[in-house]
Amino acid sequence: MTPFVVDSSLIPWFIAGIAAWMALVIGVGYFGSRGRHDGEKFVTGGRDMNVFLIFCTLGATIIGTGSTIGAISDGFSHAWGGALFGTGSAIGLLLLSTFAGAREKGFITMSEEAQYYYGGKRIVRQIMGFTMFAAEVIWLGNHIIGGATYLSFVFGIDPIWCKLITAAAFGAYVFIGGYVAVVKADVLQFCAIVLGFALIAWKAIPLAGGYGEIGRVFTAAGKPGAMGFYGLGSYGTMAGLSLVVAMVMSVLGCPGNRTRIYTAQNVRTARFAFLGQGALMFGWSLITAVIGMSCFAIMTHNGHQLANANQAFPYMATQVMAPAFGLMFLICGLSAAVSSGASSSISGITILLTDVYPSLTGRRIPPARYNLVSRLALLVALAIAFSITIFVTDMIAYIQKAVGAFLPGAAVAMLAGRFWKRATWQGALASVGAGSALGVAIVAVPPFAEWIRATFGGPSIPAVAVSLAGVIVGSLLSKRDTTPDADRVAAVLAARGDSN
């Protein structure tokens, strides 16, 4: 096979089309946010988003880089294994809908919600604040990798420059109008993503020669198990389960997803949007698998070779489709990456300013300075995320290691706080500590990481196990918390500085 290179005559058209689309979306976000990006509204949008807005912005965030790059690359390598990513996300969304009641408490961040569950203890908010900021930076790095993959493949630009350009694009979305700008832009992008990807999936199987031909190609390649249940015969049962668990934990532990609850009009709005998006994600998981497996068959027929599986979707857009359709699909993919990155950015700076900054300084940011400080915080978050992605190329491996190892502790603590009345703040900190310690060990000790991968298929399953053990043991060894509900809410507001 020969390496595939994009036709250079198409590049100017792609550049012009993508630039025009991005200008349109940024314009929609800017004009849609006028009058609603001053002070705290910059990061909350006024907290009156309806079902349609929450559904679309949640979808544009969930159907992000992982789906358009990571899941399709899994479909390319393991056929129906490409549905594992979306299935895990769908389960996570359905579980997260049970947290919709948090909307009536008036929280702004996930750290505040955690503080409420655990007796209003400020230390829980402080620890979770640092943890959640790190989580959003991790996710932001994931979206930077995804957007850079598109740019590097199509335009042949150095990957480092592609990551820098992508990070700048995220910043532009948020910088102009804050949360409302992100939400309004997400509506447009979500519609483009769903329609575009559904169309490419519909065309992909016939272009590959039919479903039977796809199966034959995978069998000839020595991967007959890829066409079975979730492709586990090729992906590996433990590895597949590990990815699903990692995605469930990432959805539950991602602060950006909970921001949709806090900014909804009411509890019913939030719950309905999450249930609907969870159902949609099950169908979406099949679309990503179909695109990936079709790409593998088409590439094999054409005698081409990709540098890595992450290039599967850009290959479909530039090689398989006519230039006009290819441009549309690239726009859809970049929209998914940018919308997700913008959401992670706004959630990250909200946590940094609302939880991390007060924890370090003991002071709240004055409302008059919120706009300026928010934008400076955005630059800090983007710079950190960009730095940690410089040496990363494999998106699914990044998700498995970074997300699968570091988010379960926080996710398990939130689940325990929500559903187990015996859980205490000591148990919550033990959960976060145990999960994070395992994550550090996996990253720092390669032989241990390899043993975890060979035994459990990835770090997410053992991370959940040790985090669960931490919250159970820590809670049972400490005194039951009997703080009244009203006192818990009052403690959260006092820590924010809104007690008066």
N, C-alpha and C positions, 0 to 999 in steps of 0.2 A: 504493500500500500504506500501511497505517496501523501506527504503532508498537505493539508488543504490550506489555500491562501485565498482571501477575499479578493474579488475582481477590483482592481484599483480604480476603475472608471466609475464604480458605484459609490466610492467613499465620499466625494463631495456632496452627492445627493443625500446620503445618510447624515452627514454633518448638518446640512441645511435643515433637513426634516426634523432631526432631534432637537436642534436649537430652537426651531419654530414652536415645537410642541412644549418644550420646557418654558419658553417665554409665555405661551398661552396659559399654562397651568399656574405659573408664578403670578401672572396677572389676575387670574381668577381668585387665587388665594389672597392677594393684596387687597383688591377691591371688595372682596367678601368679608374682609376683617376690619374694614374702616370703622373707627369708633369703638373697637373692642380689643385693642391691643395696648391699653395703657395700664400701668400698675400690675396688680395681681391678675387681671384679665389676660395679660400676655401669656400666662401659663395655664389658665383655666378656661378662658373663653366665655366666662359668665355662667358656666355650669347649667345651661338650659338647652342642650343639644337634643333634637328629636330622634325618633327611631331610625328614620332614613339616614340621617347624618352619622349616627353611631354605628349603624350597620355597615355603611360604606367605608368609614374611616377605619373601623375594625378590620374589615375585609382587606382593604389596601395595605394594612400593616401585617396581617397574618399571611396573606398571599404575597409574600415579599421575596426577598433574595433567596431564602432557603427553598421555596417552591420553584422559582423560575430557574435557578442554577442548580442547587443541591439535589432536589427531588428528581428533576429531569435527568441529572447526571446519574443518579441511582437507577432510573429507568433505563438509561443507556447501558449501564453495566449489568443490571439484574432484572430487567423487564418489569414485572409487577412489583418488584422491590421498590420501585419508584413511588408506590402508593403509601409506603410506611410513614414517610415524613408527614404527609397530609392527614393520615389517620390519627397519628399521635396529636397533631394540632387540633383536630376535631374533638377528640376526647377531652383535651385540656379546656377547650372553649365551653363544652357542655358542663364540665365540672365548675368552671369559673362562673357560670351563670348562677350557681348556688350562693355566690358571694354578693349578688346584686343588692341585698339588703343594706350593704355598707353605704349606699347612696344617701339614705335618709339621715346618716350621722354627720354629713357635711365634711368628710375628709378630703384632703387634697392629694396626699401621697400614700403609697402602700405602707410606708413606715408609720404613718399615723394610724392606719388601720391595725397594724401589728401592735402598736402601743395600746390601743383600745382592747384588743383581745386579751392582752396580758396585764390586766389590772391598772392600766394607765401609767405603767412604769416608764419613766423617761429613758432609762438605759436601753430598753428594748427598741425604742425609736432611734436612739443614737446608733446602736449596732446595726440595726436593719437599714438605717439611712446610708451608712458607708457601704454595706453589702449591696443594696439596691443600686446605688450609683455605679458600683463596679459592674453589676449585671447589665445596666444599660450601656455602659461603655463597651462591654463584651459584644452585645447585640449590635451596637453601632459599628464596631469593627467588622462584624459579619456582613452587614449591608455595604460597607465600603469595599470589601472583597468582591461581592457580587457585582456591584456597578462597575468596578474596575475590570472585571472579567469580560464584560461586554465591550468596553472601550478598547481593551488590549487586543481582543480577537478581531474586531472589525477594522480598527484603525492602525493596528500595528505599533501602538505607542508603548514606551517602556512602562511596565506594570506599576512602578513607583509613581510615575506621573499620573497614571490612570487613577490610582487610589487618591492622590491629592486632588485631582479634578472632581472625583466623586464626592469627597468630603466637602469640598467647596459648594457643590450643588446642594447637599443636605443643608448646609448653613444658610444658603440663599433662601430656601423655602421657609425656614424658621425665622430668620433675621428680619424679614420684611413685616411680619404680622403675627408672630407667635402661634398659639394653639389654633385659633380660628382659621388662620391662613392655611395651616396644615390640614385641618378638617375639610375646608372647602375645596382645596386642591385634591384631597383624597377622593372626593366624590367623583370628580372627572376622571381621575386615574383608575379608580376601581371599575368604572363602567368600561373603560378601554381595556383593562386587564382581562376581565371576564369574557367580554365579547371576542377579543383578539385570540386568547388562548383556546377558547371553545372552537373557534374557526380553524386554528392550526391543528388541533386534535382531530377534528372532523376530516380534514384533508390528509392527515399524516398516514393513516393506515392504508388507504388506496394507493398513495404514492409509494408506500413500502412494498406493494404487491399483495396486500391483504393480510389478514391476521394469521392465516396458515403459513404464509411465507415468512412472516416475522418469527414464528415458532421454529420453522426449519433453519433459519439463519442462526438463532440462538443455540439450537441443538448442534449444528455444525461447528459452532464456536466452542463446544464443550460445556454449554450452560443449559441443559434441558430443564433443570429445576427452576430456571428463571421464569418460566411460563406457568408455574404452579401457584399455589396459594401464597399471595404476597411475595412471590419470588424467593421464598425462604430456602428452597433447595439450592439456590445460588448464593443468596445473601448470607445465609446462616441463621438458624433459629434464634440463638442467643444474641447475635449481632442485630437482628431485626427487632427483637424485643427490647434490646438496649436503646435503639434509636427511638422507638415509640415512647418508652419511658422518659427518655431525654426530652422529647418534644412536649409530652404532658407536663413535665416539671417546668420546662421553660415557659410555657404558656401561663401556668399557675404562678410562677415566680417572676414573670416579667412585669415591671412596674407600668410600662406603657399600656398594656392591656387593661390594667385596673384603672388607669386614667379615664378610660371610656366609661367606666361605672361612675366615677366621681363627677364627671362632667355631663352626664345624662340628665334629662328633665326630672326623672323620678325613677323609682325602683323598677316599676313595670317596663319602662322604656329600656333600661339597661338589660333586664332579664330577657326580654323578647329579642333584642338585637343579638345577644350572645347565643341564644338557642338557635336562631335563624342562621347565624354565621357558622355555628358548629355543624349544622346539617349540611350547609353548602360545602364545607370543607371536606366532607366525606366524598362528595361527588368530584370535587376539585382534585382530590388525591388520585383518582383514576385518570383524570386528564393529564396530569404530569407524567404518570407512568406510560400512558399511550404515546405521548410525544417523545419520551426518552427511548422507548423500545423501537418505535418507528425510525427514529434517527439512526440507531445502530444498524438496522436493516438497510436503510438507504445508503448510509456511508459505506457499508460492506459492498453493496452493489456497484457503487461508483468507484470503488478502489481507493478511497481516501482514508486518511488516518488523522485523528485529532491528537493534539499534544496532551490533553487530559480530558476526562469525561465532563468536566465543568463547561466545556465549550459546546456541548451537545445542542443546547437551544440556539445560541448564536449561529451555529452551523445550519440548523434548520431554516433560520430566518434569511441567511445570506446565500445559501446554496440551493435549497429545495424550493423555496417560494420565488415567485416573480419579484422583481425589485420593489414594486409598490407594496406588495404584501409583506415582503421581508422588512421593509422600513417600518411598517405598522407593528410588526411583531417585536422588532428591536425597541420601538417606543414603548410597547406594553411592558417588556422586560425591564427597561430602565425605569419606567414609572413605578413598577413594583419595588425596585431597589430603593429609589429615591423617596417614595412615600413611607416605606418602612424606616429608612434612615432618619427622615425628618421626625417621625413619631418618637423614635428612640432618643433623638436629640432633645425634643421638648420635655420628655419625661425625665431625662437625665438632669437637665438644668433645674427643673422643678424640685427634684430631690436635693440637688446640690445647694440650692438657695433656701429651701424650706426646712431641711433636716440637717445636712452636713455643716453648712456655714454656722447656724446657731449653735450646733454642738461644739464647734471649735472655738467660737468667739464669745458665746453667751449672749449675743445680740441678734436682733432681727433686722433685716434690711429695711430701711425707711421706704415707704411707698413712693416717695418722690424720686428715688434712685433705682427703682425696680427695673425700669426699661433698660438703663445703661448696664447695670450689673447683670441682668439676664443675658444680654448680648455678649458680654465679656465671658460669662460662664459657658455660653455656647461655644466660643472659640476654644476654651480650655478643654471641654469634653471632646470636641472634634480632634484637637491636637493629640490627646491621649489615645483615642481610638485609632487614629492614623498610625501612631508610633507602634502600637502592638500588632498591626497588620503587615508591617513592612516585610517580614520574612514568612508570611503565611500565604499558601496557594490553594490548598485543598479545603473547600468550604465545609463539607460534611465532617471531615476529621476535626476541623476547628469547632464545629458545633458539638461533636461528641466529647471532645476534651474540655473545652472551656465552659460550654453551657452544661453539658452532662455532669461535670464534676462540681461546679461551683453554685449552681442554682438550686439543686435539690434541698439543701439545708434550709434555705429561706422558704421554699415552697412547702416543705413538710411542716415547718413551724406555723405557716399560715393555715394549713389544713387542720392541724391540731388545735390551734387557737379558735378556729371557726366551729369545729365539730366535737371537740373533747373538752368538756367543762372542767375536767380535773387538770388540764394543762396549766403550767405555771410559767412565770417569766424565766425562772432558772432552766426549765426544760426547753424553752424557746432558744435561749442562748446556747444551751448544750447542743441542740439540733444544728444551729448555724455553725457553731464551732467544729463539731464533728464532721459535717459535710465539707466545710472549707479546708480542714486539716487533711482530709482524704484527697481533696482536689489538689492541694499544694504538693502532697506526696506523689501523686500521679504525674504532675508536671515536672517535678524536680528529680524523680528517680526513674529513668527510662526502663530499667529491668522490671520494676514494679508495675509500671504502666503497661508493659508488654504482657505481664502475667494477668493483669486485670482484663486486658483486651482478649487474650486467649481463653480465659475462664468465663467471663461474663459478657463478652462481645462489646464491651465499652464500660466507661466508669459510672453510668447513670444508675444501674441497679445496685451496686454496692454503696454508692453515695446515698441513695434513698434509704437503704437498710441501716447504715450507720447513723444517718440523721434521725430516722424513726426511733432507733434505740436510744439516741441521745435525748430526745424529747420525752420519751416514756420514763427512762431512768431518772432524768433530771427532775421531772414533775413529781414522781412518786417519792423521791427523797426530800422534797420540799413541801412546805405548808400550802394547803389549798387556798386559792385566792377567792375571797368573798366580797370584793369591792363592788358596790352597786353600779348599775349601768350608767346612771346619770353622773356619778363621780368619775367614771372612766372617760366619758365624753368631755367632761370639764377639764380633766387632766390633759387631754389631747389639745384642747383649745388653749389652755394656759401655756403649754410648751410651745405652741405656735406664736403666742403673743396676742391672742384674740379673746382673752378671758373676760374682758370688760364689755 
